[in-house]
């Protein structure tokens, strides 16, 4: 039996301690259980691939959340291109008022900056404090508070 490398042990600890947080963060971005699992797994795969360059003495959760956010953003770009591509299928038959509101909010979310969107998801949906979200995003709690305020104002006007 081989002796585990220190990075292997740290990786396992990071998985055990943070999987739920990373998954919830991904779920807040995707609103889809399977897609959230995929994003979280891919974030951990990136952590594994970068394990030799990670400073394991520092908290790894911020690194994982940033990786997850970047992966989600990439996924949204791909989905947006697909959704904006011409299609010949009929639109989904739903409540017109709800569909209109959903489209307005979706458009509003797309118009938010990456910081505003991430700050809003982390604080309003995930329940992170401004300080926690600021640490993950590399900004102050005050700047994050302002970003959330701008995001809410933009969505209210959407």
Buried (B, 14 or more C-beta within 10 A) or exposed (E): EEEEEEBEEBBEEBBEEBBEBBBBBBBBBBEEEEBBBBBBBBBBEBBBEEBEEBEBEEBBBBBBBBBBBBBBEEBBEEEEEEEEEEEEEEEEEEEEEEEEEEEEEEEBBEEBEEBBBBBBBBBBBBEBEBEBBBBBBEBEBEBBBBBBEBBBEBBEEB
